[in-house]
Amino acid sequence: MFMRFERMGRLKSFEVPTVLKHGIGAAKHTGEEVKNLGVSKVLLVTDPGVKKVGLIDPVVKSLKEAQIEVVIFDQVEPNPSVHVVEKGTSIYKSLSCDGLVAVGGGSSMDTAKAIGVEVVHGEPVLNYEAAEGKKPLEKRIPPLTTIPTTAGTGSEVTQWAVITDPVREFKFNTGGPLIAAHLTIIDPELHVSMPAHITAGTGVDALSHAIECYTCHYSQPITDAVALLAIEYVAKYLRRAVSNGKDIEARYGMAQAAMLAGLSYGSESAGAAHAMAQTLGGIHPVAHGPCVAAMLGPVMEYNWMGEPEKFARIAQAMGVNIHGMSLEEAAKAAVTAVYQLVEDVEIPTLAEQGVPVEEIERLAKEAFNDPQTVGNPRDINVKGYEWIYRRCFNLEKPTLETKTTKIPVEIG
């Protein structure tokens, strides 16, 4: 492992700009915590569903009790576009807000981060796309407090925002330590009303973050540590949280799993599953959680040969007894365990999510061009992505049944 670090010849770093506070009922302390950040008027960023079911109510109550003015922006949509960000920025500026609070899932937290970028830089967030030729972030966003109501994206602690450019049908990243939340408040009580299908999709998304960041080329000891614990927590608590939404222990465990998996990103990236899900989500209006969840098993089936030792350790974290197994058997057991979990929590297939099988070639090319391809633990090209997509649609036979079956990969 450390020899790989040396071969890469680059300085690795790990930063945690976000203060983490958590506990059952923690949202009731939002006002005093936000006030300590020097904020007097917040733009509360959320989506219509979260507002409708009343999840913002204890947050708003606490903010007002702390004599903080609250402006509610509830126009966040799934896969938030640059237009939603622009609307939020306009309201923030016109009403002279001086801080941000995001309540909801990854879309709300990413939108709030992107609004912060536009507020301090005075330019569209699109100008700060994390791609060659674009500007790096230069200023810290206004004080941002993230309060997740789902346990999946980890956006409460990540240094990234994912925003959709509808013109290009493309989801782009913007990020770095300057975009991270100043504070996150994790309260499992806000998760108990989450429907089972959302619990499942977001939960496997957290698992995907942990597995990809643990096995990708950007991994390092500290990200390995948090990723492995996140995997253990998902394996222990996700089925319970899906089956009994009011199981507060399971909700707390999954909230911690999502946060830990978010930390495992560090300031880097993931791998093929997120390259696929991110590019697919820019083309079709699929929810990110179930989308990446449906892809995780086939991606692992492709990738296990790239990091067999780590895949064997994933099997252990998933609760598999690997005693007496060969390295290959243990690595494959990790893939099987994830397939079983995805089946148990009833993740819909890509076909059931409305993804057209006819677009495999286009989707494979888009995934290959995504920056996260670079981190994938096994070398992959367009043909490799096509195989994974075909496996997602059951157009390829499973490869775990025999030791001789090979996944076709074009060389050169």
N, C-alpha and C positions, 0 to 999 in steps of 0.2 A: 504493500500500500504506500509506504513512504517513498519507495523507489519511484512510484508513479508520480508522486508530487515533484520529485527532483527532475524527472524527465520533462515535466510540463514547463519547468523553468519560470515560474511566475510566483509572485508574492501573494499568499493567501491572507485573508482578513475576515474577521467576524465582528460585526457591530450590532448592538441592540439599543437603538435610540429611544425605544419605547419603554415607559414605566408600566409594569404589569401589576394590576390589583384585581383580586378575585375573591369570591365567596358567595354563599347563598344569600340573596337579598342585597348584593353589592350595589345594584343600580340605585338604591336609595341614597347612596353617598355621592352621586354624580355631581350635585350642585357644589358641595364644598371642595371636591377635587378639581372641578373645572375652574372654580373661583381662585384656587391656588395657582392656576396657570396665568392669572392676571386677565381673565376674560370677563367682560361685562355684558356682551350681547352675542349670542351664538346663532349661527345658521344650523338648524337641526336637519340633517340630510337623511331621508328615509324613503321607503316606497309605499304606495297606496295600501297594499295588503297589511304591512306591519302597522301602519297607522290605524287601519280599520279594526284590527283585532285588539287594539289598545296597548300594544307593547311599548309604545313611546310614552304612555301616560305616567308611569312612575319616574321616568327620566325627566319629563317636563315638569312634574310636580317638584322634584328635588331641585331642579335648576331655578325655578321661580322662588322656592323657599330660600334659596341662597341669593335672591335679588338679582338674578341674571335674566336679562330679557331673552326671549326665545322667538325666533322666526322659523317657521316650519316650511321646509321645501320637500314635498312628498311626491315629486315627479320622477323619481328614479325608476328605471325599467331594467329588465334583464339584459345582459350584455350592453351596458349603458353606452350611448353614443356621444360623440363630441358635441352634439346639439343639446343634450341634457346637461352636460357639463357647462356649456355656455350659458344656459338659462340660470343655473345655480350661481354661477359667477356674477351674473348681472344683478341678481337679487342680493347677494352678499354685499356687493359694492354700493348699490343704490340705497340700501338700508343701513349702511355703515356698521356692519357686523365686525367683530374683532376676534372671532374664534369659530371653530367648527365642532359639531358633535354628530357622529354617524351612528344611527341605530338601525340594524338590519343585517342582511347578509353581505356577501362580497361585493355585490353591485353597489350598494349604498356606501360602503367604506371606500371602494375604488373611486366612486364619483366624488366623494368628499375630498379625497387626496388630490384628484385632478382639479377640482375647484380651487384648492389651496395653491396648486402650481400656477394657475392662471391669475389668481389674485396677487401673488407676490412678484410674478414676472411680467404681468401686463401683456401677455401674449397667449394665443391659443395653445392648449396642451399638446396639440398635434406637432407644434414646433419642437417639442422636447421628447419626441419618440426615441426610445432607446435603440437607435439603429445608426449605422455608419452615415456620417454627413449631417446628423441632426445635433441640436444643441444639448449640452449636459445641463442638468439643473444647477443653478448658481445660488439660490436663496432657499432658506428654510421656510416651509409652508407655515401659515398661521397655526396657533395652538389647536391641535386636533385630538379629540377624544373619541375612540372607537368603542362601541358597545355591541358586540355581535349577538344576534338572535338565532343564528344557526351555528352548527359545529362542523365546519368544512373548509372554507377557503383559507382561513388563517390570515386574511387580509388585515385583521386587527393588529398584527405584529410584522407583516411583511414590508419590504421596502419597494413594493411595486404597486402600480395601478394598471389594470387592463381595460382599455377603452376601445370602442368600435368606431372605425372610420367607415361610414356607410357608402361613401363614394367608391372606395377601393374594395368594399366587402371584406374588410380586414380588421382584426383585433390587434392593437399594438400595445407595447409596454412602455411605461415611463417610470423611472424610479431611481433608487439610490437612497442613502441615509437621510437626505434632505426631505424626502416625501413621507417618511415613516410617521405614524401617529406619535404624538407626545405622550399619550396615556391611553391604555386600554383598560376597560372595566369589564370583567367576565363574570356574568351572573347566570348560573344555570336555571334559575327560576324563569328567565325570559325564554327558555328553550322548551318548556314543557308543553306548550300548545302547538309546537311544530308538527305538522302532519307526518305520518309514517313514511310516505314516499319521499318527502323532502329530507327527513332525518337520514334515510338510506342513501340518497344521492349525495348529500353533502358529506356524510360520514365516509363513504368510499372515496370521495374527492380528497379528504384529509389523509386517508390511507395512501392514495396515489402520490400526494406530495411527499409523504415520508419515505415511501419506497423509492421513488425516483430520485429524491435528493440524497438518499443513503447510497444508492448505486451509481449515481452519475459521476462524471469526470471531475466535477467541482467539489466533491465531498471532502470533508476534513474531520478530524476527531470530534470537534464540538457539535458539528451538524449530525454526525453519525449518532452521537449520544442521544440527542433530542429526537431524532428520527426513529430510533429503535424503541424508545419509550412510547412514542406516538403509535407505532405499530402495535405494541402490546396493549395499549389502552383501547384501540379500535377493535382488536380481536376480542378483548374482554367485554367491552361495553356496547358495541354497536347493535348487536342482535337484541340486547335487552332494551335499548332506547327505542328501537323500531317497534318492538313488541308491546312495550308499556311506556308510553310517552311521559307518564308522571313519575317514573322511576328516577328520583332526583340524583341518586348516586351515579346511575348510568349517564344521566345528562351532564353531571359534573365531570365525569370521566371523559366523555366525548368532547366537552368544551376544552378540557385540558389537552386532549389529543389534537384537536384542530390548531390550538395555539402552538403546541410543540412542533407540529408538522410545519406550521408557518415559519417558525424560527429556523427549521432545517433548511429553508431556502437560503438563509444567510443573505448575501448581497448578490448571489449568482442566479442560477436557473435550474431547470429540471431536465426532462428528457422527452422521448417520443410520444408518450401519452398526452402530455400537455402541448407538445407541438401539434399533434393531431386535433385535440379538443379546441385549442385556441383558434386555429385556422378554420376549423369546421364551424365554430360559433360565429365567425365573422361572415359566413356565407349563408347559413341557415339559422333560424331563431330557436336553437335548442338550448336548454338550460345546461350550464357548464357541469354541474355536479353529476347528474345521471349520464351525461355524455362521456365524461372522462371515466366514470365508473364502468361503463359498458366496454371501454377500450382497455382497461387496465390488465385484465387477464391475458388477452392476446398479445399485448405489448410485452408482458413478462414472459410469455411463452417464447417470444422471439429473443428476448434479452438475456435469459438466464446464463447462456454460455459466455457472456461478456464478463460476468462477475459471479462465478459459481460459489465462491466462499461466502460472499455477502448474501447471496440468495439462500444459502443454507442457514445463515444466521436469521434471515427473515422468517424462514420456516419455524425456527425456535420461537421467535417473537410472536408468531401467529398461534403458538401453542402446540406445534407438532413435535412429537417425540422422535428425534432423528437418531437416537441411539441405534447403532448397528447398520445404519444406512451408509452407502458410499456418498462421496461428495456430490456426484451427479444426481443420485436419488434424492438427497436432501434438498438440493437446489430446485429440482422439479417439484418436490413436495410443497415448496413455497408457492409455486404457481397454482398447484391444485387447491391449496388452502384458500387462496384468493378467489379462484373460480367458485368454490363452495360458498364463501361468504357472500359474493355477489348474487349467487342464486338464492341463498337463504333470505336475503333482505329484498329480493324481488326487483332488482334493477332492470328496467326495460331495455331491450336490445336497441341497437341503432335503428333498425327497421321500424320497431315500435315507436321510436322517437321521431319518425318521419324523415329520416335521412335516406335519400335515394341511392340505391345500389349502383345506378347507372353513372354516378359521378365519382366512382372510386379513383379513376385515373387523375382527374382534376384534384381531388382531395389529397391524394398521395403527393402530388407535385407541390401543392401548397404547404403541406406538412414538412416536406423536405427543406423548403425554403425558410421555415421558421427558425429563428436563432436558437431555440431550445434543442434542435437536432444535434448541435455540437456537443451537448452534455451527455448524450445517450451512451450507456455503457457498452453497447455492441455497435460496431460500425453499421451504418444504415444508409441506404440510398432510396431512390424512388421505388425501385422494385421491392425493397424491403417493406416500405410503407404500404405498397399495394398488397403484399401478402398479409400484413396485419389487418388492413381493411377487409380483405376477403375473408379472413378468419373471423372477424367481427360479424360478418353476414353468413357464417357457416358455409362458405364456398371453398374452404380448405379443410382438410381433415386434421384432427388434433395430432400434435407431434410428441405427446408425452407418453404414448403407449409403448413405443419401442425405442431402443437406443440407436437404431439405424436411420430413422426418419430425419431428414434434414430440411431446414427452412431455406428455400432458394434465395440466394443473394447474388446480385450481379457484381462482379468484381471489376473495378476500374471505371 
